[in-house]
């Protein structure tokens, strides 16, 4: 009997030693991983059964992320810097550029892997008959009755079914430089001295002062001096980086006599835009067609931007409320500055993105900071003068009073709401964010919407003569 008790004690002691040893090994592994990656900044617990359907996790650039599955994993496959923590957990560092990445997971007795999709710096929005408010009422019902004025794009409820990935923040300077690195020359090629000294030269200098493949931090400064053509070019470059079919198709055009414009021809639409690029081009304009079969990155169209900007809001005229809101309340959502810039360079270097509160969809800086490029193909919206795009959301520089000469250059801050716009003629530059559709084409149920297309320009835009 004593021998049996002794053997049981020995066995228990061995088990205890093994448990302590395993615990120490796990602690050593955890310490080693912490040294390698730094502290974990975001954790996800994933259920195995949920991976049978499309699965998206939202992460920030460069973030240290831990994913744990509720069952053992045979293997993980990813191009990211990563380390296996245990039989069901993986630690990795998110990419340094906004976009999409994939972590493949292999389970026992499974013939194929499952994908965990990473939305890096982007929001995954899956709308299923989502009720959204479109349009904007410039005039009250009373003013319409008394003065006979009509709202060009009256507010109305619509339902939308579709899946989007949307940049959480406006595109930043670091992102723009890194994605288009090979397109930016070392020396200016423009003959026009004014162009050499202005925006094109800025990008040459910024590239010179940057490092290839350097980390782009989440809260980098927003870019805001981008011509429309370069937003298309950047979108295609982001698509190509992920192996997606580009949304925009560029071709030569002789249709320059009417200036920039949208067009509709042979069942598809596109744009004639000024050929402003880093290098001087032979042609003044370029034809930009769209490939509607593409699920690549693109600019939002007007109704899409209005939907994203409202973030589910069906009541207010701006994220901060109505005209009774104070500047302090507005500045919880929009980066406004009432001090005028002293130089063009100062005007082009803005504050970092993502420092304020997001809207209801988790999108930052939809107002203030930069004026965002939005594509238009419909004459029935406020601000469409026939140009391919307009600028929405207001910018960084505002005036605190409606009176005075300065409102000719910067808007009075209370003018900025969901309906505010800046005409998008080709003499303007702005900021932007990109979106892309996932899966089936988005379906809109908006019976009041009347889209008008034409082979001719909607208006005859002013040719500002900026060669």
C-alpha positions as CSV (number, residue, x, y, z in Angstrom):
1,X,0.0,0.0,0.0
2,X,2.8,2.4,0.9
3,X,4.5,1.6,-2.4
4,X,1.4,2.5,-4.3
5,X,1.0,5.8,-2.5
6,X,4.7,6.5,-3.2
7,X,4.3,5.8,-6.9
8,X,1.2,8.0,-7.1
9,X,3.1,10.8,-5.4
10,X,6.0,10.4,-7.8
11,X,3.6,10.5,-10.8
12,X,1.9,13.6,-9.5
13,X,5.3,15.3,-9.0
14,X,6.3,14.4,-12.6
15,X,3.1,15.8,-13.9
16,X,3.6,19.0,-11.9
17,X,7.1,19.4,-13.2
18,X,5.9,18.9,-16.8
19,X,3.1,21.4,-16.3
20,X,5.6,24.0,-14.8
21,X,8.0,23.3,-17.7
22,X,5.3,23.7,-20.3
23,X,4.1,26.9,-18.6
24,X,7.7,28.2,-18.6
25,X,8.1,27.4,-22.2
26,X,4.9,29.1,-23.1
27,X,6.0,32.1,-21.1
28,X,9.4,32.1,-22.8
29,X,7.7,31.9,-26.2
30,X,5.3,34.7,-25.3
31,X,8.3,36.8,-24.1
32,X,10.2,36.1,-27.3
33,X,7.3,37.0,-29.5
34,X,6.8,40.2,-27.6
35,X,10.4,41.1,-28.2
36,X,10.0,40.3,-31.8
37,X,6.8,42.1,-32.5
38,X,6.1,44.4,-29.6
39,X,2.9,44.5,-27.5
40,X,-0.3,43.1,-29.1
41,X,-2.5,46.0,-30.2
42,X,-5.6,44.1,-31.5
43,X,-7.0,40.6,-30.8
44,X,-9.7,38.6,-32.6
45,X,-11.4,35.4,-31.5
46,X,-12.7,33.6,-34.6
47,X,-15.2,30.8,-34.7
48,X,-14.3,28.0,-37.1
49,X,-17.8,27.7,-38.5
50,X,-17.9,31.4,-39.4
51,X,-15.0,30.9,-41.8
52,X,-17.2,28.9,-44.2
53,X,-18.6,32.3,-45.2
54,X,-16.7,35.4,-46.3
55,X,-14.9,36.8,-43.2
56,X,-13.4,40.3,-42.8
57,X,-11.3,41.7,-40.0
58,X,-10.5,45.4,-39.8
59,X,-7.0,46.3,-38.8
60,X,-4.8,49.4,-38.9
61,X,-1.5,49.8,-40.8
62,X,1.5,48.2,-39.0
63,X,-0.6,47.0,-36.2
64,X,0.4,44.0,-34.1
65,X,-2.6,41.6,-34.3
66,X,-3.4,38.3,-32.7
67,X,-5.9,35.9,-34.2
68,X,-7.2,32.9,-32.3
69,X,-9.5,30.2,-33.6
70,X,-11.8,28.1,-31.4
71,X,-10.3,24.8,-32.7
72,X,-6.8,23.6,-33.4
73,X,-5.1,24.8,-36.6
74,X,-2.8,22.6,-38.7
75,X,-1.1,25.5,-40.5
76,X,-1.2,29.2,-41.3
77,X,-0.1,30.8,-44.5
78,X,0.5,34.5,-45.0
79,X,3.1,36.8,-46.6
80,X,3.0,39.0,-43.5
81,X,5.6,39.0,-40.7
82,X,4.1,36.4,-38.3
83,X,4.7,33.9,-35.6
84,X,2.6,30.9,-34.3
85,X,1.7,31.5,-30.7
86,X,0.1,28.1,-30.0
87,X,-2.0,25.4,-31.8
88,X,-4.8,27.9,-32.5
89,X,-3.3,31.4,-32.4
90,X,-1.2,33.5,-34.8
91,X,0.5,36.8,-34.2
92,X,1.3,39.1,-37.2
93,X,2.1,42.6,-38.2
94,X,-0.4,44.3,-40.5
95,X,0.8,45.7,-43.8
96,X,2.1,49.3,-44.0
97,X,-0.2,50.3,-46.8
98,X,-4.0,50.6,-47.0
99,X,-5.7,47.8,-48.8
100,X,-6.5,44.1,-48.4
101,X,-4.4,41.1,-47.3
102,X,-5.3,37.5,-46.6
103,X,-4.4,34.9,-44.0
104,X,-5.0,31.3,-45.0
105,X,-6.0,28.8,-42.3
106,X,-5.7,25.0,-42.6
107,X,-7.7,22.7,-40.3
108,X,-7.3,18.9,-39.6
109,X,-9.2,16.6,-42.1
110,X,-10.0,19.6,-44.4
111,X,-9.0,19.4,-48.1
112,X,-8.9,23.2,-48.6
113,X,-7.9,26.2,-46.6
114,X,-10.2,29.0,-45.3
115,X,-9.5,32.7,-45.8
116,X,-9.4,35.4,-43.2
117,X,-9.6,38.7,-45.1
118,X,-7.9,41.7,-43.6
119,X,-9.2,45.2,-44.4
120,X,-6.2,47.4,-43.6
121,X,-7.2,51.0,-42.9
122,X,-10.6,50.3,-44.5
123,X,-14.2,49.8,-43.3
124,X,-16.1,46.7,-44.4
125,X,-19.7,47.8,-45.0
126,X,-22.2,45.1,-45.9
127,X,-25.6,46.7,-46.7
128,X,-28.7,44.5,-46.9
129,X,-31.7,46.7,-47.9
130,X,-30.0,49.5,-45.8
131,X,-32.2,52.6,-45.6
132,X,-30.1,55.7,-46.4
133,X,-30.9,59.3,-47.0
134,X,-29.9,60.7,-50.3
135,X,-30.0,64.2,-51.8
136,X,-29.9,67.5,-49.9
137,X,-32.6,70.2,-49.4
138,X,-31.1,73.6,-50.1
139,X,-34.4,75.3,-49.5
140,X,-37.1,74.9,-46.8
141,X,-40.6,74.0,-47.7
142,X,-41.7,77.5,-46.7
143,X,-39.1,79.1,-49.0
144,X,-40.1,76.8,-51.9
145,X,-43.8,77.8,-51.5
146,X,-43.2,81.5,-51.2
147,X,-40.4,82.0,-53.7
148,X,-41.1,79.1,-56.0
149,X,-37.5,77.8,-55.6
150,X,-36.9,74.0,-56.0
151,X,-34.4,71.7,-54.6
152,X,-32.3,70.3,-57.4
153,X,-31.7,67.0,-55.6
154,X,-34.4,66.7,-52.9
155,X,-33.8,64.5,-49.9
156,X,-35.3,61.1,-50.1
157,X,-35.0,57.7,-48.5
158,X,-33.5,54.9,-50.6
159,X,-32.5,51.3,-49.9
160,X,-29.1,49.8,-50.9
161,X,-27.9,46.3,-51.0
162,X,-24.2,45.7,-51.6
163,X,-20.8,45.3,-50.0
164,X,-18.2,48.0,-49.9
165,X,-14.7,48.5,-48.7
166,X,-14.1,52.2,-47.9
167,X,-11.0,54.0,-46.9
168,X,-11.4,55.0,-43.3
169,X,-9.3,58.1,-43.9
170,X,-8.4,60.4,-46.8
171,X,-5.4,59.2,-48.7
172,X,-2.2,60.4,-47.1
173,X,1.0,61.8,-48.5
174,X,3.1,58.7,-47.6
175,X,0.5,56.4,-49.2
176,X,0.4,58.5,-52.4
177,X,4.2,58.6,-52.8
178,X,4.8,54.9,-52.0
179,X,2.0,53.6,-54.3
180,X,3.1,55.8,-57.2
181,X,6.8,55.8,-56.5
182,X,7.9,54.6,-59.9
183,X,5.8,57.2,-61.7
184,X,7.4,60.2,-60.0
185,X,10.5,61.3,-61.9
186,X,13.6,62.6,-60.3
187,X,13.5,65.8,-62.3
188,X,10.6,68.0,-63.5
189,X,9.7,67.6,-67.2
190,X,7.2,70.5,-67.5
191,X,8.1,73.4,-69.7
192,X,5.7,75.7,-67.8
193,X,7.8,77.2,-65.0
194,X,4.7,77.8,-62.9
195,X,3.9,74.0,-62.9
196,X,7.6,73.2,-62.1
197,X,7.4,75.4,-59.0
198,X,4.0,74.3,-57.9
199,X,2.4,70.9,-57.3
200,X,4.5,68.7,-59.6
201,X,7.7,69.9,-58.0
202,X,6.4,69.2,-54.6
203,X,6.0,65.5,-55.3
204,X,9.4,65.3,-56.8
205,X,10.9,66.8,-53.6
206,X,8.7,64.7,-51.3
207,X,9.9,61.5,-53.1
208,X,13.5,62.6,-52.8
209,X,13.0,63.1,-49.1
210,X,11.3,59.7,-48.7
211,X,12.5,56.1,-48.6
212,X,11.2,53.4,-50.8
213,X,8.9,51.0,-48.9
214,X,9.2,53.0,-45.7
215,X,6.4,52.5,-43.2
216,X,3.3,54.7,-43.7
217,X,1.9,55.4,-40.2
218,X,-1.9,55.5,-39.7
219,X,-2.1,59.1,-38.7
220,X,0.1,60.5,-41.5
221,X,-0.7,63.9,-43.1
222,X,-3.6,64.0,-45.6
223,X,-2.7,64.8,-49.3
224,X,-4.7,67.6,-50.8
225,X,-3.1,68.8,-54.1
226,X,-4.1,65.9,-56.4
227,X,-5.5,66.5,-59.9
228,X,-8.4,64.3,-61.0
229,X,-6.3,62.2,-63.4
230,X,-3.8,61.3,-60.7
231,X,-6.6,60.0,-58.4
232,X,-7.6,57.6,-61.3
233,X,-3.9,56.6,-61.7
234,X,-3.5,56.0,-58.0
235,X,-6.7,53.9,-57.8
236,X,-5.5,51.7,-60.7
237,X,-2.1,51.3,-59.0
238,X,-3.7,50.1,-55.8
239,X,-5.8,47.7,-57.8
240,X,-2.7,46.3,-59.6
241,X,-0.8,45.9,-56.3
242,X,-3.5,43.5,-55.2
243,X,-4.0,41.7,-58.5
244,X,-7.4,43.4,-59.1
245,X,-8.7,44.4,-62.5
246,X,-8.2,48.2,-62.9
247,X,-11.4,50.2,-62.9
248,X,-10.2,53.0,-65.1
249,X,-9.0,52.7,-68.7
250,X,-7.0,55.5,-70.3
251,X,-6.9,56.3,-74.0
252,X,-6.0,59.3,-76.3
253,X,-8.8,61.7,-77.2
254,X,-9.3,64.6,-79.5
255,X,-12.5,65.7,-77.7
256,X,-10.9,68.6,-75.9
257,X,-12.8,71.5,-77.3
258,X,-15.5,71.3,-74.6
259,X,-13.1,71.0,-71.6
260,X,-13.4,68.4,-68.9
261,X,-16.7,66.6,-68.9
262,X,-18.6,63.3,-68.3
263,X,-20.0,61.4,-71.2
264,X,-22.2,58.4,-72.0
265,X,-21.7,56.4,-75.1
266,X,-22.5,52.8,-76.3
267,X,-23.9,51.8,-73.0
268,X,-21.1,53.0,-70.7
269,X,-19.9,56.2,-69.3
270,X,-16.6,57.9,-68.8
271,X,-14.8,61.2,-68.5
272,X,-12.6,63.6,-70.4
273,X,-10.1,65.0,-68.0
274,X,-7.1,67.2,-68.0
275,X,-3.9,65.2,-68.4
276,X,-2.1,66.5,-65.3
277,X,0.5,64.1,-64.3
278,X,4.0,64.1,-62.8
279,X,5.5,64.2,-66.3
280,X,4.5,66.5,-69.1
281,X,2.2,64.8,-71.5
282,X,1.9,65.3,-75.3
283,X,-1.9,65.6,-75.2
284,X,-3.7,68.1,-73.1
285,X,-6.7,65.8,-72.3
286,X,-7.1,62.1,-71.7
287,X,-10.2,59.9,-72.1
288,X,-11.0,57.8,-69.0
289,X,-13.5,55.0,-69.5
290,X,-14.7,52.7,-66.7
291,X,-14.8,48.9,-66.6
292,X,-17.9,48.1,-64.7
293,X,-16.9,44.4,-64.4
294,X,-13.9,45.5,-62.3
295,X,-14.0,45.1,-58.5
296,X,-10.9,47.3,-58.3
297,X,-10.4,50.6,-56.4
298,X,-12.2,53.8,-57.5
299,X,-13.5,57.1,-56.5
300,X,-17.0,57.2,-55.0
301,X,-19.9,58.6,-57.1
302,X,-22.0,61.4,-55.7
303,X,-24.7,59.3,-54.1
304,X,-22.2,56.9,-52.6
305,X,-20.2,59.7,-51.0
306,X,-23.4,61.3,-49.6
307,X,-24.3,57.9,-48.1
308,X,-20.9,57.4,-46.6
309,X,-20.6,61.0,-45.4
310,X,-24.0,60.7,-43.5
311,X,-23.0,57.5,-41.9
312,X,-26.6,56.5,-41.4
313,X,-27.7,60.0,-40.3
314,X,-31.2,60.7,-41.5
315,X,-31.9,63.8,-39.5
316,X,-29.1,66.4,-39.4
317,X,-27.6,68.7,-42.0
318,X,-24.1,67.9,-40.9
319,X,-22.5,65.3,-38.6
320,X,-22.4,67.9,-35.8
321,X,-26.1,68.8,-36.1
322,X,-27.8,71.8,-37.7
323,X,-27.1,75.6,-37.9
324,X,-27.4,76.0,-34.1
325,X,-24.3,73.9,-33.5
326,X,-21.2,75.7,-32.3
327,X,-17.7,75.7,-33.9
328,X,-16.5,73.6,-31.0
329,X,-19.1,70.9,-31.7
330,X,-18.2,70.9,-35.4
331,X,-14.5,70.5,-34.6
332,X,-15.2,67.2,-32.9
333,X,-15.7,65.8,-36.4
334,X,-14.0,68.2,-38.8
335,X,-10.5,69.7,-38.7
336,X,-11.1,73.3,-39.4
337,X,-8.5,76.1,-39.2
338,X,-9.4,79.8,-39.3
339,X,-5.8,81.0,-39.7
340,X,-5.0,81.6,-43.4
341,X,-1.9,79.8,-44.8
342,X,1.0,82.0,-45.4
343,X,2.3,80.1,-48.5
344,X,1.2,77.5,-51.0
345,X,3.5,75.0,-49.3
346,X,1.9,75.6,-45.9
347,X,-1.5,75.1,-47.5
348,X,-0.5,71.8,-49.0
349,X,0.8,70.3,-45.7
350,X,-2.1,69.5,-43.6
351,X,-2.8,67.8,-40.2
352,X,-2.8,64.0,-39.7
353,X,-5.8,62.0,-40.5
354,X,-8.0,60.2,-38.0
355,X,-7.6,62.4,-35.0
356,X,-11.2,63.3,-34.4
357,X,-14.5,61.3,-34.0
358,X,-15.7,59.1,-36.8
359,X,-19.2,59.1,-38.2
360,X,-21.8,56.4,-37.8
361,X,-20.0,54.1,-40.4
362,X,-16.7,54.5,-38.7
363,X,-15.3,56.9,-41.4
364,X,-13.0,59.7,-40.4
365,X,-12.5,63.2,-41.8
366,X,-15.4,63.1,-44.1
367,X,-15.6,66.9,-43.4
368,X,-12.8,69.4,-42.9
369,X,-9.1,68.6,-43.5
370,X,-9.4,68.1,-47.3
371,X,-12.0,68.6,-49.9
372,X,-12.7,65.1,-51.4
373,X,-13.0,64.2,-55.0
374,X,-16.5,62.8,-55.9
375,X,-17.5,61.7,-59.4
376,X,-20.7,63.0,-61.0
377,X,-22.7,61.7,-63.9
378,X,-26.1,63.3,-63.1
379,X,-27.2,66.8,-63.9
380,X,-29.8,66.7,-61.1
381,X,-27.5,67.3,-58.2
382,X,-26.3,70.4,-56.5
383,X,-22.9,71.5,-57.7
384,X,-22.7,69.7,-61.0
385,X,-21.7,72.2,-63.7
386,X,-20.8,69.6,-66.2
387,X,-17.3,68.7,-64.8
388,X,-16.5,65.1,-64.1
389,X,-16.1,65.7,-60.4
390,X,-16.8,68.1,-57.6
391,X,-15.2,68.5,-54.2
392,X,-17.2,67.6,-51.1
393,X,-16.8,67.9,-47.4
394,X,-15.2,71.3,-47.1
395,X,-11.5,71.8,-46.5
396,X,-9.2,72.7,-43.7
397,X,-9.2,76.5,-44.1
398,X,-12.5,78.2,-43.0
399,X,-13.7,81.6,-41.9
400,X,-15.3,82.3,-38.5
401,X,-17.5,85.0,-39.8
402,X,-19.7,85.3,-42.9
403,X,-18.7,88.9,-43.5
404,X,-15.6,90.2,-45.2
405,X,-13.4,89.6,-48.2
406,X,-11.9,86.3,-47.1
407,X,-15.1,84.3,-47.7
408,X,-14.3,84.6,-51.4
409,X,-11.4,82.3,-50.8
410,X,-12.4,80.2,-47.7
411,X,-16.0,79.3,-46.8
412,X,-17.7,80.4,-43.7
413,X,-17.7,77.3,-41.5
414,X,-21.5,77.2,-41.1
415,X,-21.9,76.8,-44.9
416,X,-20.3,73.4,-44.7
417,X,-22.9,70.6,-44.5
418,X,-23.9,67.5,-46.5
419,X,-24.8,69.7,-49.4
420,X,-21.7,71.9,-49.5
421,X,-19.5,71.6,-52.6
422,X,-16.7,73.2,-54.5
423,X,-16.9,73.1,-58.3
424,X,-14.6,70.5,-59.7
425,X,-13.1,72.4,-62.7
426,X,-9.7,71.1,-63.9
427,X,-7.9,74.1,-62.3
428,X,-8.7,72.6,-58.9
429,X,-6.9,70.0,-56.8
430,X,-8.1,68.2,-53.8
431,X,-7.9,65.2,-51.5
432,X,-9.7,61.9,-51.9
433,X,-10.5,58.5,-50.5
434,X,-11.1,55.3,-52.5
435,X,-13.8,52.6,-52.3
436,X,-14.3,49.2,-54.0
437,X,-17.2,46.8,-54.4
438,X,-17.0,43.2,-53.2
439,X,-19.1,40.5,-54.8
440,X,-22.3,41.3,-56.7
441,X,-23.1,44.7,-58.1
442,X,-24.7,47.1,-55.6
443,X,-28.4,47.4,-56.1
444,X,-30.1,50.8,-55.4
445,X,-33.9,51.2,-54.9
446,X,-34.4,54.9,-55.5
447,X,-37.5,55.5,-57.6
448,X,-37.1,59.3,-57.4
449,X,-33.7,59.2,-59.0
450,X,-33.6,60.2,-62.6
451,X,-30.2,59.7,-64.2
452,X,-29.6,61.7,-67.4
453,X,-26.8,60.7,-69.7
454,X,-25.8,62.2,-73.0
455,X,-23.1,62.0,-75.6
456,X,-22.7,65.7,-75.3
457,X,-21.5,67.6,-72.2
458,X,-24.2,68.4,-69.7
459,X,-23.1,72.0,-69.8
460,X,-20.3,73.7,-71.7
461,X,-17.7,73.9,-68.9
462,X,-15.4,76.9,-68.7
463,X,-12.0,76.2,-70.2
464,X,-9.7,77.7,-67.6
465,X,-6.7,77.6,-69.9
466,X,-4.3,76.1,-67.4
467,X,-1.7,74.4,-69.7
